[in-house]
Amino acid sequence: MNPGHTVIVIRSLVAGGLAERDGRLLPGDRLMFVNGTDLSHASLDQAVRVLKSTALGIVRIGVTKPLMVNFSDPFTISSIHKSNNRNLEQCGRNLESEI
């Protein structure tokens, strides 16, 4: 597997867990960073290590959301083009949760 081409996509959340109850993190979200550690092209092992090493307290999780495309909408292509021009920080979502 080429590390430069891997991404971590959240498949599921712990039922009843904090992330599920909070509602901002959803299956399908792409993990980008945890507490400032870039995971945008990390292996699953690296991501698990970083997640398990977080200290108690506030954890900052950055994700990107899947782009929902409606090709019957004439403005879709224009919207995609504008979205692609934003930087990662604008497209990513910074989630704060206490654990």
MMTF fields as JSON, N, C-alpha, C and O atoms, coordinates in Angstrom:
{
  "mmtfVersion": "1.0.0",
  "mmtfProducer": "UNKNOWN",
  "numBonds": 395,
  "numAtoms": 396,
  "numGroups": 99,
  "numChains": 1,
  "numModels": 1,
  "chainsPerModel": [1],
  "groupsPerChain": [99],
  "chainIdList": ["A"],
  "bondAtomList": [4, 2, 8, 6, 12, 10, 16, 14, 20, 18, 24, 22, 28, 26, 32, 30, 36, 34, 40, 38, 44, 42, 48, 46, 52, 50, 56, 54, 60, 58, 64, 62, 68, 66, 72, 70, 76, 74, 80, 78, 84, 82, 88, 86, 92, 90, 96, 94, 100, 98, 104, 102, 108, 106, 112, 110, 116, 114, 120, 118, 124, 122, 128, 126, 132, 130, 136, 134, 140, 138, 144, 142, 148, 146, 152, 150, 156, 154, 160, 158, 164, 162, 168, 166, 172, 170, 176, 174, 180, 178, 184, 182, 188, 186, 192, 190, 196, 194, 200, 198, 204, 202, 208, 206, 212, 210, 216, 214, 220, 218, 224, 222, 228, 226, 232, 230, 236, 234, 240, 238, 244, 242, 248, 246, 252, 250, 256, 254, 260, 258, 264, 262, 268, 266, 272, 270, 276, 274, 280, 278, 284, 282, 288, 286, 292, 290, 296, 294, 300, 298, 304, 302, 308, 306, 312, 310, 316, 314, 320, 318, 324, 322, 328, 326, 332, 330, 336, 334, 340, 338, 344, 342, 348, 346, 352, 350, 356, 354, 360, 358, 364, 362, 368, 366, 372, 370, 376, 374, 380, 378, 384, 382, 388, 386, 392, 390],
  "bondOrderList": [1, 1, 1, 1, 1, 1, 1, 1, 1, 1, 1, 1, 1, 1, 1, 1, 1, 1, 1, 1, 1, 1, 1, 1, 1, 1, 1, 1, 1, 1, 1, 1, 1, 1, 1, 1, 1, 1, 1, 1, 1, 1, 1, 1, 1, 1, 1, 1, 1, 1, 1, 1, 1, 1, 1, 1, 1, 1, 1, 1, 1, 1, 1, 1, 1, 1, 1, 1, 1, 1, 1, 1, 1, 1, 1, 1, 1, 1, 1, 1, 1, 1, 1, 1, 1, 1, 1, 1, 1, 1, 1, 1, 1, 1, 1, 1, 1, 1],
  "groupList": [{"groupName": "MET", "atomNameList": ["N", "CA", "C", "O"], "elementList": ["N", "C", "C", "O"], "formalChargeList": [0, 0, 0, 0], "bondAtomList": [1, 0, 2, 1, 3, 2], "bondOrderList": [1, 1, 2], "singleLetterCode": "M", "chemCompType": "L-PEPTIDE LINKING"}, {"groupName": "ASN", "atomNameList": ["N", "CA", "C", "O"], "elementList": ["N", "C", "C", "O"], "formalChargeList": [0, 0, 0, 0], "bondAtomList": [1, 0, 2, 1, 3, 2], "bondOrderList": [1, 1, 2], "singleLetterCode": "N", "chemCompType": "L-PEPTIDE LINKING"}, {"groupName": "PRO", "atomNameList": ["N", "CA", "C", "O"], "elementList": ["N", "C", "C", "O"], "formalChargeList": [0, 0, 0, 0], "bondAtomList": [1, 0, 2, 1, 3, 2], "bondOrderList": [1, 1, 2], "singleLetterCode": "P", "chemCompType": "L-PEPTIDE LINKING"}, {"groupName": "GLY", "atomNameList": ["N", "CA", "C", "O"], "elementList": ["N", "C", "C", "O"], "formalChargeList": [0, 0, 0, 0], "bondAtomList": [1, 0, 2, 1, 3, 2], "bondOrderList": [1, 1, 2], "singleLetterCode": "G", "chemCompType": "PEPTIDE LINKING"}, {"groupName": "HIS", "atomNameList": ["N", "CA", "C", "O"], "elementList": ["N", "C", "C", "O"], "formalChargeList": [0, 0, 0, 0], "bondAtomList": [1, 0, 2, 1, 3, 2], "bondOrderList": [1, 1, 2], "singleLetterCode": "H", "chemCompType": "L-PEPTIDE LINKING"}, {"groupName": "THR", "atomNameList": ["N", "CA", "C", "O"], "elementList": ["N", "C", "C", "O"], "formalChargeList": [0, 0, 0, 0], "bondAtomList": [1, 0, 2, 1, 3, 2], "bondOrderList": [1, 1, 2], "singleLetterCode": "T", "chemCompType": "L-PEPTIDE LINKING"}, {"groupName": "VAL", "atomNameList": ["N", "CA", "C", "O"], "elementList": ["N", "C", "C", "O"], "formalChargeList": [0, 0, 0, 0], "bondAtomList": [1, 0, 2, 1, 3, 2], "bondOrderList": [1, 1, 2], "singleLetterCode": "V", "chemCompType": "L-PEPTIDE LINKING"}, {"groupName": "ILE", "atomNameList": ["N", "CA", "C", "O"], "elementList": ["N", "C", "C", "O"], "formalChargeList": [0, 0, 0, 0], "bondAtomList": [1, 0, 2, 1, 3, 2], "bondOrderList": [1, 1, 2], "singleLetterCode": "I", "chemCompType": "L-PEPTIDE LINKING"}, {"groupName": "ARG", "atomNameList": ["N", "CA", "C", "O"], "elementList": ["N", "C", "C", "O"], "formalChargeList": [0, 0, 0, 0], "bondAtomList": [1, 0, 2, 1, 3, 2], "bondOrderList": [1, 1, 2], "singleLetterCode": "R", "chemCompType": "L-PEPTIDE LINKING"}, {"groupName": "SER", "atomNameList": ["N", "CA", "C", "O"], "elementList": ["N", "C", "C", "O"], "formalChargeList": [0, 0, 0, 0], "bondAtomList": [1, 0, 2, 1, 3, 2], "bondOrderList": [1, 1, 2], "singleLetterCode": "S", "chemCompType": "L-PEPTIDE LINKING"}, {"groupName": "LEU", "atomNameList": ["N", "CA", "C", "O"], "elementList": ["N", "C", "C", "O"], "formalChargeList": [0, 0, 0, 0], "bondAtomList": [1, 0, 2, 1, 3, 2], "bondOrderList": [1, 1, 2], "singleLetterCode": "L", "chemCompType": "L-PEPTIDE LINKING"}, {"groupName": "ALA", "atomNameList": ["N", "CA", "C", "O"], "elementList": ["N", "C", "C", "O"], "formalChargeList": [0, 0, 0, 0], "bondAtomList": [1, 0, 2, 1, 3, 2], "bondOrderList": [1, 1, 2], "singleLetterCode": "A", "chemCompType": "L-PEPTIDE LINKING"}, {"groupName": "GLU", "atomNameList": ["N", "CA", "C", "O"], "elementList": ["N", "C", "C", "O"], "formalChargeList": [0, 0, 0, 0], "bondAtomList": [1, 0, 2, 1, 3, 2], "bondOrderList": [1, 1, 2], "singleLetterCode": "E", "chemCompType": "L-PEPTIDE LINKING"}, {"groupName": "ASP", "atomNameList": ["N", "CA", "C", "O"], "elementList": ["N", "C", "C", "O"], "formalChargeList": [0, 0, 0, 0], "bondAtomList": [1, 0, 2, 1, 3, 2], "bondOrderList": [1, 1, 2], "singleLetterCode": "D", "chemCompType": "L-PEPTIDE LINKING"}, {"groupName": "PHE", "atomNameList": ["N", "CA", "C", "O"], "elementList": ["N", "C", "C", "O"], "formalChargeList": [0, 0, 0, 0], "bondAtomList": [1, 0, 2, 1, 3, 2], "bondOrderList": [1, 1, 2], "singleLetterCode": "F", "chemCompType": "L-PEPTIDE LINKING"}, {"groupName": "GLN", "atomNameList": ["N", "CA", "C", "O"], "elementList": ["N", "C", "C", "O"], "formalChargeList": [0, 0, 0, 0], "bondAtomList": [1, 0, 2, 1, 3, 2], "bondOrderList": [1, 1, 2], "singleLetterCode": "Q", "chemCompType": "L-PEPTIDE LINKING"}, {"groupName": "LYS", "atomNameList": ["N", "CA", "C", "O"], "elementList": ["N", "C", "C", "O"], "formalChargeList": [0, 0, 0, 0], "bondAtomList": [1, 0, 2, 1, 3, 2], "bondOrderList": [1, 1, 2], "singleLetterCode": "K", "chemCompType": "L-PEPTIDE LINKING"}, {"groupName": "CYS", "atomNameList": ["N", "CA", "C", "O"], "elementList": ["N", "C", "C", "O"], "formalChargeList": [0, 0, 0, 0], "bondAtomList": [1, 0, 2, 1, 3, 2], "bondOrderList": [1, 1, 2], "singleLetterCode": "C", "chemCompType": "L-PEPTIDE LINKING"}],
  "groupTypeList": [0, 1, 2, 3, 4, 5, 6, 7, 6, 7, 8, 9, 10, 6, 11, 3, 3, 10, 11, 12, 8, 13, 3, 8, 10, 10, 2, 3, 13, 8, 10, 0, 14, 6, 1, 3, 5, 13, 10, 9, 4, 11, 9, 10, 13, 15, 11, 6, 8, 6, 10, 16, 9, 5, 11, 10, 3, 7, 6, 8, 7, 3, 6, 5, 16, 2, 10, 0, 6, 1, 14, 9, 13, 2, 14, 5, 7, 9, 9, 7, 4, 16, 9, 1, 1, 8, 1, 10, 12, 15, 17, 3, 8, 1, 10, 12, 9, 12, 7],
  "groupIdList": [1, 2, 3, 4, 5, 6, 7, 8, 9, 10, 11, 12, 13, 14, 15, 16, 17, 18, 19, 20, 21, 22, 23, 24, 25, 26, 27, 28, 29, 30, 31, 32, 33, 34, 35, 36, 37, 38, 39, 40, 41, 42, 43, 44, 45, 46, 47, 48, 49, 50, 51, 52, 53, 54, 55, 56, 57, 58, 59, 60, 61, 62, 63, 64, 65, 66, 67, 68, 69, 70, 71, 72, 73, 74, 75, 76, 77, 78, 79, 80, 81, 82, 83, 84, 85, 86, 87, 88, 89, 90, 91, 92, 93, 94, 95, 96, 97, 98, 99],
  "secStructList": [7, 7, 4, 4, 4, 7, 7, 3, 3, 7, 7, 7, 7, 7, 6, 6, 1, 2, 2, 2, 2, 2, 7, 1, 1, 7, 6, 6, 7, 3, 3, 3, 3, 3, 6, 6, 3, 3, 7, 6, 6, 7, 7, 2, 2, 2, 2, 2, 2, 2, 2, 2, 6, 7, 7, 1, 1, 3, 3, 3, 3, 3, 3, 3, 7, 7, 7, 7, 7, 7, 6, 6, 1, 6, 6, 2, 2, 2, 2, 2, 2, 2, 2, 2, 6, 1, 7, 2, 2, 2, 2, 1, 3, 3, 3, 3, 3, 3, 7],
  "xCoordList": [0.848, 0.0, 0.893, 1.851, 0.587, 1.357, 0.877, -0.271, 1.739, 1.31, 0.841, 0.034, 1.325, 0.895, -0.503, -1.057, -1.081, -2.404, -3.43, -4.491, -3.14, -4.091, -4.862, -4.338, -6.09, -6.92, -7.678, -7.937, -8.029, -8.811, -10.229, -10.446, -11.186, -12.59, -13.292, -13.148, -14.046, -14.75, -15.879, -16.772, -15.819, -16.815, -17.982, -19.133, -17.679, -18.744, -18.276, -17.089, -19.217, -18.935, -19.387, -20.244, -18.811, -19.213, -20.644, -20.932, -21.535, -22.936, -23.035, -22.526, -23.686, -23.85, -22.625, -22.652, -21.536, -20.303, -20.433, -21.407, -19.443, -19.469, -19.588, -20.384, -18.815, -18.861, -20.238, -20.742, -20.847, -22.184, -23.206, -24.066, -23.115, -24.061, -23.895, -24.878, -22.661, -22.388, -23.002, -23.565, -22.894, -23.549, -22.789, -23.255, -21.649, -20.911, -20.037, -19.85, -19.505, -18.67, -19.587, -20.384, -19.478, -20.39, -19.636, -18.563, -20.193, -19.601, -19.511, -20.444, -18.384, -18.142, -17.215, -16.646, -17.051, -16.117, -14.69, -14.374, -13.836, -12.417, -11.608, -11.681, -10.839, -10.013, -8.803, -8.058, -8.608, -7.503, -6.442, -5.248, -6.861, -5.884, -6.519, -7.738, -5.661, -6.064, -5.057, -3.857, -5.55, -4.696, -3.466, -2.368, -3.638, -2.533, -1.654, -0.778, -1.857, -1.085, -1.769, -2.917, -1.064, -1.605, -1.814, -0.871, -3.039, -3.365, -3.961, -4.572, -3.779, -4.424, -3.993, -4.746, -2.793, -2.336, -1.712, -0.815, -2.193, -1.643, -2.182, -3.233, -1.438, -1.932, -2.934, -3.008, -3.695, -4.648, -3.918, -4.382, -2.779, -1.998, -1.57, -1.665, -1.098, -0.686, -1.866, -1.739, -3.0, -4.183, -4.643, -4.978, -4.663, -5.064, -4.103, -4.534, -2.809, -1.803, -2.042, -2.017, -2.273, -2.5, -3.784, -3.802, -4.844, -6.117, -6.01, -6.556, -5.31, -5.171, -4.24, -4.309, -3.373, -2.412, -2.93, -2.214, -4.15, -4.678, -4.876, -5.313, -4.543, -4.708, -6.176, -6.953, -6.533, -7.885, -8.085, -7.156, -9.274, -9.578, -10.061, -10.645, -9.812, -10.282, -9.421, -8.192, -10.095, -9.426, -9.932, -11.139, -9.017, -9.392, -9.26, -8.189, -10.378, -10.421, -10.838, -11.879, -10.023, -10.36, -10.779, -10.1, -11.892, -12.393, -12.835, -13.083, -12.927, -13.609, -14.857, -14.875, -15.879, -17.169, -17.279, -16.734, -17.981, -18.174, -18.984, -19.876, -18.671, -19.379, -20.578, -20.43, -21.757, -22.971, -23.192, -23.301, -23.256, -23.359, -24.703, -25.101, -25.384, -26.631, -26.37, -26.41, -26.105, -25.732, -26.898, -26.683, -28.12, -29.243, -29.342, -30.101, -28.585, -28.567, -27.497, -26.323, -27.873, -26.887, -25.807, -24.764, -26.035, -25.052, -24.049, -23.122, -24.209, -23.334, -21.879, -21.001, -21.609, -20.226, -19.583, -18.423, -20.313, -19.797, -19.499, -18.477, -20.383, -20.187, -18.974, -18.209, -18.782, -17.629, -16.349, -15.388, -16.327, -15.136, -14.796, -13.631, -15.792, -15.552, -15.061, -14.159, -15.649, -15.252, -13.806, -13.073, -13.384, -12.019, -10.989, -9.807, -11.413, -10.489, -10.265, -9.378, -11.038, -10.841, -9.676, -9.379, -9.017, -7.92, -8.467, -9.636, -7.613, -8.014, -8.64, -9.604, -8.106, -8.626, -10.06, -10.853, -10.404, -11.769, -12.698, -13.854, -12.202, -13.041, -13.143, -14.166, -12.072, -12.089, -12.978, -13.299, -13.366, -14.213, -13.464, -12.987, -13.362, -12.635, -13.64, -14.484, -13.547, -14.468, -13.769, -12.633, -14.432, -13.888, -14.822, -16.034, -14.245, -15.026, -14.241, -13.014, -14.928, -14.274, -14.438, -15.519, -13.327, -13.416, -13.065, -13.077],
  "yCoordList": [-1.179, 0.0, 1.241, 1.317, 2.197, 3.429, 4.424, 4.865, 4.799, 5.702, 7.06, 7.717, 7.487, 8.764, 8.747, 9.794, 7.546, 7.423, 6.808, 6.371, 6.767, 6.2, 7.315, 8.406, 7.032, 7.954, 7.146, 5.957, 7.802, 7.156, 7.708, 8.905, 6.838, 7.226, 6.553, 5.349, 7.329, 6.8, 5.906, 6.34, 4.651, 3.671, 3.598, 3.45, 3.703, 3.63, 4.315, 4.592, 4.584, 5.189, 4.229, 3.377, 4.368, 3.531, 3.905, 5.064, 2.921, 3.168, 3.751, 3.17, 4.892, 5.543, 6.304, 6.932, 6.259, 6.956, 8.458, 8.947, 9.174, 10.631, 11.17, 12.075, 10.629, 11.124, 10.913, 11.787, 9.772, 9.514, 10.452, 10.993, 10.642, 11.53, 12.982, 13.715, 13.393, 14.765, 15.042, 16.113, 14.086, 14.191, 14.899, 14.908, 15.487, 16.19, 15.259, 15.492, 14.227, 13.253, 12.158, 11.597, 11.851, 10.886, 9.87, 10.173, 8.656, 7.703, 8.336, 8.998, 8.123, 8.729, 9.927, 10.33, 10.508, 11.626, 11.12, 10.0, 11.936, 11.587, 12.255, 13.471, 11.463, 11.969, 12.696, 12.139, 13.948, 14.765, 15.013, 14.961, 15.281, 15.491, 15.237, 15.298, 14.95, 14.823, 15.619, 15.346, 16.602, 17.458, 17.968, 17.984, 18.376, 18.954, 17.948, 18.352, 16.653, 15.633, 15.334, 14.889, 15.581, 15.377, 13.892, 13.103, 13.518, 12.128, 12.02, 11.009, 13.064, 13.103, 11.957, 11.56, 11.423, 10.274, 9.205, 8.474, 9.123, 8.17, 6.764, 6.58, 5.788, 4.411, 4.244, 5.079, 3.174, 2.899, 2.732, 3.229, 2.038, 1.853, 3.19, 3.387, 4.112, 5.433, 6.18, 6.776, 6.153, 6.858, 6.283, 7.035, 4.968, 4.33, 4.715, 5.024, 4.7, 5.089, 6.516, 6.768, 7.437, 8.838, 8.973, 9.665, 8.325, 8.413, 7.835, 8.398, 6.714, 6.09, 6.866, 6.705, 7.703, 8.433, 9.794, 10.517, 10.152, 11.449, 11.467, 10.487, 12.607, 12.776, 13.058, 13.44, 12.865, 13.216, 14.716, 15.499, 15.103, 16.519, 16.774, 15.901, 17.968, 18.363, 17.708, 17.722, 17.134, 16.523, 17.247, 17.332, 17.758, 18.442, 17.453, 16.905, 17.247, 16.307, 17.074, 17.731, 16.987, 17.632, 16.592, 15.582, 16.842, 15.925, 16.724, 17.927, 16.036, 16.602, 15.77, 14.563, 16.429, 15.779, 15.366, 16.04, 14.261, 13.869, 14.942, 15.559, 15.152, 16.127, 15.444, 14.479, 15.946, 15.4, 16.11, 17.336, 15.355, 15.939, 15.58, 14.416, 16.608, 16.422, 16.886, 18.084, 15.952, 16.312, 16.87, 17.382, 16.788, 17.393, 18.887, 19.604, 19.361, 20.778, 21.483, 21.129, 22.479, 23.14, 23.894, 24.216, 24.178, 24.917, 24.004, 24.495, 22.696, 21.748, 21.904, 22.005, 21.925, 22.014, 23.303, 23.295, 24.402, 25.675, 25.58, 26.086, 24.935, 24.784, 23.921, 24.232, 22.84, 21.962, 22.738, 22.63, 23.514, 24.297, 25.273, 25.394, 25.965, 26.911, 26.18, 26.659, 25.022, 24.243, 23.789, 23.818, 23.373, 22.895, 24.005, 23.727, 25.241, 26.357, 26.775, 27.583, 26.251, 26.581, 25.777, 24.688, 26.316, 25.545, 24.522, 24.574, 23.6, 22.488, 22.963, 22.367, 24.019, 24.488, 24.979, 24.819, 25.573, 26.028, 24.848, 24.862, 23.822, 22.676, 21.691, 21.028, 21.6, 20.699, 21.251, 22.439, 20.396, 20.818, 20.528, 19.414, 21.538, 21.38, 21.026, 21.845, 19.839, 19.379, 19.381, 18.921, 19.888, 19.837, 18.979, 19.193, 18.019, 17.141, 16.871, 16.77, 16.757, 16.363, 14.866, 14.311, 14.22, 12.788, 12.551, 11.408],
  "zCoordList": [0.0, 0.0, 0.0, 0.77, -0.848, -0.955, 0.098, 0.033, 1.089, 2.153, 1.642, 2.299, 0.498, -0.052, -0.633, -0.969, -0.753, -1.353, -0.405, -0.853, 0.881, 1.834, 2.523, 2.744, 2.852, 3.626, 4.67, 4.484, 5.763, 6.813, 6.738, 6.921, 6.471, 6.422, 7.587, 7.8, 8.335, 9.502, 9.016, 8.288, 9.434, 9.007, 9.98, 9.57, 11.279, 12.281, 13.554, 13.726, 14.437, 15.735, 16.822, 16.59, 18.005, 19.138, 19.515, 19.813, 19.5, 19.849, 21.254, 22.213, 21.369, 22.667, 23.13, 24.189, 22.345, 22.713, 22.527, 21.954, 23.017, 22.978, 21.552, 21.298, 20.634, 19.253, 18.64, 17.935, 18.899, 18.359, 18.991, 18.297, 20.291, 20.987, 20.536, 20.418, 20.287, 19.86, 18.485, 18.259, 17.576, 16.281, 15.174, 14.034, 15.459, 14.402, 13.579, 12.385, 14.179, 13.481, 12.952, 13.704, 11.659, 11.043, 10.195, 9.673, 10.053, 9.124, 7.733, 7.278, 7.075, 5.769, 5.843, 4.829, 7.041, 7.206, 7.038, 7.439, 6.452, 6.272, 7.374, 7.554, 8.11, 9.204, 8.637, 7.83, 9.063, 8.562, 9.627, 9.331, 10.863, 11.933, 13.287, 13.447, 14.258, 15.658, 16.472, 16.431, 17.208, 18.049, 17.306, 17.862, 16.076, 15.312, 14.587, 13.823, 14.799, 14.088, 12.756, 12.724, 11.67, 10.328, 10.065, 10.133, 9.767, 9.441, 8.036, 7.691, 7.235, 5.919, 5.004, 4.115, 5.215, 4.413, 5.304, 4.881, 6.535, 7.505, 7.253, 6.639, 7.742, 7.713, 8.851, 9.753, 8.801, 9.872, 11.197, 12.223, 11.19, 12.422, 13.02, 14.231, 12.176, 12.665, 13.272, 14.342, 12.602, 13.097, 14.43, 15.345, 14.548, 15.807, 16.923, 18.034, 16.635, 17.636, 18.139, 19.344, 17.215, 17.586, 18.401, 19.419, 17.965, 18.692, 20.097, 21.046, 20.232, 21.555, 22.475, 23.694, 21.919, 22.745, 23.208, 23.9, 22.844, 23.271, 24.779, 25.382, 25.368, 26.814, 27.13, 26.255, 28.384, 28.81, 28.631, 28.825, 28.269, 28.069, 26.659, 26.018, 26.19, 24.862, 23.788, 23.857, 22.794, 21.645, 20.399, 20.17, 19.608, 18.373, 17.214, 16.955, 16.532, 15.416, 14.172, 14.158, 13.13, 11.86, 10.845, 10.654, 10.201, 9.177, 7.959, 8.04, 6.842, 5.681, 5.464, 5.705, 5.011, 4.785, 3.32, 2.445, 3.046, 1.648, 0.921, 1.503, -0.333, -1.154, -1.789, -2.538, -1.487, -2.081, -3.414, -3.456, -4.482, -5.812, -6.43, -6.475, -6.901, -7.631, -9.062, -9.342, -9.961, -11.321, -12.129, -13.228, -11.621, -12.338, -12.027, -12.679, -11.039, -10.671, -11.504, -11.406, -12.327, -13.187, -12.417, -12.985, -11.149, -10.364, -9.672, -9.028, -9.786, -9.098, -9.522, -8.665, -10.802, -11.277, -10.789, -10.375, -10.832, -10.329, -8.84, -8.378, -8.084, -6.638, -6.339, -5.425, -7.092, -6.886, -7.153, -6.391, -8.222, -8.566, -7.442, -7.064, -6.909, -5.817, -4.576, -3.889, -4.282, -3.106, -3.22, -2.231, -4.4, -4.595, -4.459, -4.258, -4.565, -4.448, -3.001, -2.729, -2.081, -0.671, -0.125, -0.616, 0.893, 1.484, 2.47, 2.854, 2.869, 3.725, 5.021, 5.503, 5.584, 6.866, 6.734, 7.662, 5.601, 5.388, 5.119, 5.542, 4.414, 4.08, 5.239, 5.414, 6.03, 7.174, 8.269, 8.287, 9.164, 10.272, 11.553, 11.766, 12.41, 13.656, 14.746, 15.11, 15.251, 16.28, 17.626, 17.743, 18.624, 19.973, 20.811, 20.837, 21.485, 22.343, 23.608, 23.577, 24.695, 25.932, 26.098, 25.901, 26.469, 26.763, 28.202, 28.66]
}
